[in-house]
Amino acid sequence: FPALDRCLVGLLETRLIGGRKVPKAPVVRMPGAALPGTFGAAFQRLKISVKWLALDEASKRKNSRLIEEFVDLRVVADHPLTWHDVPVKNLRRIHVEELLGRFIATP
């Protein structure tokens, strides 16, 4: 109901805040939060899977360390986006090749 929305916004602007500009609250990323369909969300789902829960603690620690290292990597070196926030469906072969290239020791 657009008309109702405009009316409510007008009421808020004039009566409740006296027409003053209200600063927007900063967006705070919650610890452990992940957008649906991203690598971060996939890691969260993995940790509650039957196969994961069946692993011994040493394997869980090792695999968690490797996964956390991956999701904390920047997709592009000079951009803040990490793999944690990238949708899994956007992963392409070229990305995998580039990632492997970062970890393969060259002679």
Stockholm file with secondary structure:
# STOCKHOLM 1.0

chainA/1-107         FPALDRCLVGLLETRLIGGRKVPKAPVVRMPGAALPGTFGAAFQRLKISVKWLALDEASKRKNSRLIEEFVDLRVVADHPLTWHDVPVKNLRRIHVEELLGRFIATP
#=GR chainA/1-107 SS CHHHHHHHHHHIIIIISTTCCCCCCCCCCCTTCCCTTBHHHHHHHHTTSHHHHHSCHHHHHHHHHHHHHHHTSBSSTTSCCBGGGSBGGGCCHHHHHHHHHHHSCCC
#=GC SS_cons         CHHHHHHHHHHIIIIISTTCCCCCCCCCCCTTCCCTTBHHHHHHHHTTSHHHHHSCHHHHHHHHHHHHHHHTSBSSTTSCCBGGGSBGGGCCHHHHHHHHHHHSCCC
//
